[in-house]
Amino acid sequence: MASHSKRYVASYKLVDKQKSYTAEEAVKLLKEKPGCEFDESVDLHLRTGSDPKQSDQLVRGVVVLPHGRGKTIRVAVFAVGEAARIAREANADFVGDEDLAKRVEGGWADFEVALATADMMGRIGRLGRFLGRKGLMPNPRTGTVVQPQDLPRAINEARKGRIEFRMDRTAIIHCPLGKIGFEDKQLLENLGALMDAINRAKPTTVKGQFIRTAFLTTTMGPSVKLDLSSVTALKAE
């Protein structure tokens, strides 16, 4: 049986497993736990009432976190000609067409966001089996397939903290909120923006309670259960 570290055990003792915390209380509690040698990520985990087997109940969308994710975001753009020039001038980290596609097919994926112009989708459709499972495949529904003139905006948003959220096969949404080193207000405002976007993405076919459970956690710490009434009421600032 695996044993937990002294740091984890000390953190676990801080959390009352019988209690549901407000977002403000949860953030403060996460910051009170013993720290690590690195700036841990703070993540949100939501169990929804959607049925993942029903295509009209899938939850998916994008949001720009007001204070970013606290990490460097590398952007790859699939484009040719004038669009490729625009992407390079907008300081995309990687720009290409067939050459970039072949690198991906070879197993390379050292980027966090992939964008493509509409005319490239027919050429890079085969990359779905490589990028799809990583959530990196450009998709019109998530705003990652854009017109050439919109590339500077899309690249800028990706760097600022644009994230895609989607429900997995168990009806759970996992999303990053930032780093534990963020100020409380920054984490709460990121959480508000994310919850607002998720609530807006609720499928009309979902009946009953949409968000069933909500937890905040850090990379190396235990989860903290959130009070649903407080967290679902959060709005983007």
C-alpha positions, 0 to 999 in steps of 0.5 A: 500500500502506497504511503503519503508524504509528511507534507501531504498528511499535514495538508490532509489534516487541515481539510474537514472532509465533512464540510463544504467550503465557500470558494474564498475559504477553499482558496485560503485553506489551499494556501495554508497547507505546507508548500512545495519546492515549486509553484503548484497548479490549482485545479477545479474538478466538477461532476456534472449531471450531463450524460456523456453518452448523449451527443446533445449533452456534451459540455465544451467551451472556451474561456480567457482567464483574467489572470492567466494560468501562470505558465508560458503558453506556446502557440503553434499555427497551421497556416500558409502564405499570407496567413503564415506571415501574419502568424509570424508577425504576431509572434506565434512560437511555431508556424507551418503547414505540411512541415509542421504536420509531419513533425506532429505525426512524428510524435512532437507536440511541444505546444499548449495551443494549436490554431489553424486557418480554415483552409488548412483543415483539409490538410491537417485532418489526419492529425486528429488521432495525434492531437485529439487525445491531447485536446490540441486539435484545432476545432471551429467550436472552440475558436481555434480555427480562425480567419487569417486576420483574426490570428493576432487576436487568437494568439494573444488570447491563448497567451493571456490564459485562454483555456478549453474546457470539456466534459470527459467520459465520466461527466467530469470537467477538469480545469486549471485555475492558475498557480498557488502563488497567485493572490487570492483575488486572482484565483477567485476571479479566474474561478468566477470567469470559468464558472460563468463560462461553464454555466453558459455552456450548459446544454438545454437538454440537461434536466435537473441539477447541472453541477453535482459536486465541485472540488479545488485541489493543488498538484501535491495536495488533497482536494477541498470540497466546494459549497455548490450554492456559492461556487455556481453563483460566481460570475465573471468580473 
